[in-house]
């Protein structure tokens, strides 16, 4: 049975069921083209891209994917973003310049100068012989005092040479430690970093001691120690130049050990009262206490833990 039926015409628009052809009026075609041209203006798509997008895609059973990648796309993208973010963070960390451990020269020189001023001030104010030797030709007497350097003994008492000067060297070594970022964080022990820092402190103490004995602001020109003999010994001898840095480094290391094993691991772990801890810190580590005062801190200050 052949079906042939013509639908009623509505103007210029007609549909025939026999041929299933659609005739679109020219005015509607112009409107449709203008309507399709709007995305091109907004998003930059051309006619060929539209055809590629609209072209149907056939996937055979052999090539059909085993999973629905559309469902996995969002989580995977999120993980990639997180991974990229972590990678970016790690990259930033790797490229960030590390803060270098340095030695602070200015405060170290200021603290050493203050200590030097105290020592010479004490000599001038309380030692009559020092005041008497201030008169006379400055450079000639200084040069002669240095030339008289000889022997080991200088005629001073045992306490001055073997207790006073090591304490002096311990304090100057502590000035070095307090102004070195690496040295002041190093705790007594077997680490190479600790012993290297204390060896450098000994060198600093040796330079300071040589200046104190022979330099431009020294005993040799303020009071002219060495210009006149002390009994049968020269008043300018090698004992102070050797004992001050070596004995002082021994004092420095001994105070580090006391601070670690007696104060930190024994006294402070027992939870004793704060006043007792402050007093014992000040008394048991005297050069550390004076070094703290020279840098404007309370005597019981510690850089690696609470100062209470």
ZAMARGU-4260 file (C-alpha; in steps of 0.2 Angstrom, whole numbers, plus 5000, padded with zeros to 4 digits):
<rodrens>
0) 5000/5000/5000 | 5007/5016/4994 | 5005/5031/5006 | 5005/5048/4998 | 4999/5063/5007
5) 5003/5081/5005 | 5001/5091/5021 | 4993/5108/5019 | 5005/5122/5014 | 5009/5136/5026
10) 5016/5150/5016 | 5033/5145/5009 | 5035/5130/5022 | 5030/5113/5016 | 5033/5095/5021
15) 5030/5080/5009 | 5029/5063/5018 | 5033/5054/5002 | 5050/5061/4999 | 5053/5067/5018
20) 5060/5083/5011 | 5060/5099/5021 | 5060/5115/5011 | 5065/5130/5022 | 5061/5148/5016
25) 5076/5159/5012 | 5072/5172/5026 | 5073/5158/5039 | 5090/5152/5031 | 5097/5169/5033
30) 5091/5170/5051 | 5099/5153/5055 | 5116/5158/5047 | 5116/5174/5058 | 5112/5164/5073
35) 5126/5151/5070 | 5138/5165/5067 | 5136/5172/5084 | 5147/5158/5092 | 5160/5162/5079
40) 5161/5180/5085 | 5161/5175/5103 | 5172/5160/5104 | 5181/5160/5088 | 5174/5144/5080
45) 5174/5142/5061 | 5163/5132/5050 | 5176/5118/5048 | 5178/5116/5067 | 5159/5116/5069
50) 5158/5102/5056 | 5172/5092/5065 | 5163/5094/5082 | 5146/5089/5075 | 5153/5074/5065
55) 5148/5058/5073 | 5161/5046/5080 | 5159/5028/5079 | 5168/5016/5091 | 5169/4998/5087
60) 5168/4985/5101 | 5186/4981/5098 | 5192/4998/5101 | 5179/5002/5115 | 5188/5007/5131
65) 5186/4996/5146 | 5183/5010/5158 | 5173/5026/5158 | 5187/5038/5158 | 5174/5052/5160
70) 5171/5046/5178 | 5190/5045/5182 | 5194/5062/5174 | 5190/5073/5188 | 5199/5064/5202
75) 5214/5061/5191 | 5215/5079/5187 | 5213/5084/5205 | 5228/5072/5210 | 5238/5080/5196
80) 5235/5097/5203 | 5239/5092/5220 | 5255/5083/5214 | 5260/5099/5204 | 5256/5110/5219
85) 5268/5099/5230 | 5281/5099/5216 | 5280/5118/5215 | 5282/5119/5234 | 5297/5108/5234
90) 5304/5117/5220 | 5302/5134/5229 | 5310/5126/5244 | 5324/5120/5234 | 5327/5137/5226
95) 5325/5147/5242 | 5343/5152/5248 | 5347/5144/5265 | 5351/5156/5279 | 5370/5155/5281
100) 5378/5153/5298 | 5390/5167/5300 | 5401/5176/5312 | 5395/5193/5319 | 5411/5203/5319
105) 5404/5220/5325 | 5396/5214/5341 | 5411/5202/5344 | 5424/5217/5342 | 5413/5228/5353
110) 5412/5215/5367 | 5430/5212/5366 | 5434/5230/5367 | 5423/5233/5382 | 5432/5219/5391
115) 5449/5226/5386 | 5443/5243/5393 | 5438/5235/5409 | 5455/5227/5411 | 5465/5242/5407
120) 5454/5253/5418 | 5457/5241/5433 | 5476/5242/5430 | 5476/5261/5429 | 5465/5264/5444
125) 5471/5251/5456 | 5489/5248/5451 | 5501/5262/5457 | 5516/5255/5446 | 5505/5255/5430
130) 5501/5274/5433 | 5519/5278/5436 | 5525/5270/5420 | 5512/5281/5410 | 5525/5295/5408
135) 5539/5294/5396 | 5541/5292/5377 | 5527/5281/5371 | 5533/5272/5356 | 5551/5270/5362
140) 5546/5262/5379 | 5533/5251/5370 | 5546/5245/5358 | 5558/5241/5372 | 5545/5232/5382
145) 5541/5221/5367 | 5560/5217/5364 | 5562/5212/5382 | 5550/5197/5379 | 5560/5181/5384
150) 5559/5166/5395 | 5544/5157/5402 | 5541/5165/5420 | 5537/5183/5422 | 5538/5184/5441
155) 5519/5184/5444 | 5510/5174/5456 | 5504/5156/5452 | 5486/5162/5454 | 5488/5176/5441
160) 5497/5165/5428 | 5487/5149/5430 | 5470/5154/5436 | 5467/5172/5431 | 5474/5171/5413
165) 5464/5155/5409 | 5448/5163/5415 | 5453/5178/5404 | 5455/5166/5389 | 5439/5157/5393
170) 5429/5173/5393 | 5437/5179/5376 | 5433/5162/5369 | 5415/5163/5375 | 5414/5180/5366
175) 5418/5171/5350 | 5406/5157/5353 | 5392/5170/5358 | 5394/5178/5341 | 5395/5163/5330
180) 5379/5156/5324 | 5386/5138/5323 | 5397/5138/5338 | 5383/5144/5350 | 5372/5130/5345
185) 5385/5117/5347 | 5383/5106/5362 | 5397/5098/5371 | 5400/5081/5364 | 5410/5071/5351
190) 5403/5080/5335 | 5416/5087/5323 | 5407/5104/5322 | 5408/5107/5341 | 5427/5104/5342
195) 5430/5114/5326 | 5421/5129/5334 | 5431/5128/5350 | 5447/5127/5341 | 5442/5143/5332
200) 5438/5151/5349 | 5455/5146/5354 | 5463/5155/5339 | 5452/5171/5343 | 5458/5170/5361
205) 5476/5169/5356 | 5474/5184/5345 | 5466/5194/5359 | 5479/5188/5371 | 5493/5194/5360
210) 5485/5211/5358 | 5483/5212/5377 | 5501/5208/5380 | 5510/5216/5365 | 5498/5226/5354
215) 5494/5244/5352 | 5482/5244/5367 | 5492/5232/5378 | 5501/5230/5394 | 5517/5234/5384
220) 5512/5252/5381 | 5500/5256/5395 | 5511/5254/5410 | 5526/5247/5400 | 5526/5229/5407
225) 5542/5222/5401 | 5552/5238/5402 | 5559/5234/5419 | 5563/5216/5426 | 5553/5209/5440
230) 5566/5202/5451 | 5577/5189/5441 | 5564/5187/5428 | 5558/5198/5413 | 5541/5205/5417
235) 5537/5201/5399 | 5537/5182/5396 | 5529/5169/5385 | 5519/5161/5399 | 5503/5172/5397
240) 5504/5171/5378 | 5503/5152/5379 | 5492/5149/5395 | 5479/5162/5391 | 5472/5154/5375
245) 5476/5135/5379 | 5470/5136/5397 | 5456/5147/5392 | 5449/5134/5379 | 5450/5121/5393
250) 5439/5133/5404 | 5427/5135/5389 | 5425/5116/5386 | 5424/5113/5405 | 5410/5125/5407
255) 5401/5117/5391 | 5402/5100/5400 | 5396/5107/5417 | 5381/5115/5408 | 5376/5099/5399
260) 5378/5086/5412 | 5376/5095/5429 | 5365/5110/5425 | 5354/5103/5410 | 5353/5084/5413
265) 5354/5084/5432 | 5348/5100/5440 | 5335/5106/5427 | 5327/5089/5424 | 5323/5087/5442
270) 5312/5102/5441 | 5321/5113/5454 | 5315/5130/5457 | 5320/5144/5445 | 5330/5154/5457
275) 5341/5140/5462 | 5344/5136/5443 | 5348/5154/5439 | 5361/5155/5454 | 5369/5139/5450
280) 5371/5143/5431 | 5379/5160/5436 | 5391/5152/5448 | 5396/5136/5440 | 5399/5144/5423
285) 5407/5161/5427 | 5415/5166/5410 | 5398/5161/5402 | 5390/5173/5414 | 5401/5187/5411
290) 5400/5184/5392 | 5381/5186/5394 | 5383/5202/5403 | 5395/5209/5389 | 5381/5206/5376
295) 5368/5214/5386 | 5359/5198/5393 | 5356/5191/5411 | 5371/5180/5417 | 5360/5164/5417
300) 5355/5165/5398 | 5357/5150/5387 | 5355/5150/5368 | 5349/5132/5367 | 5335/5132/5380
305) 5325/5143/5392 | 5333/5157/5402 | 5319/5157/5415
</rodrens>
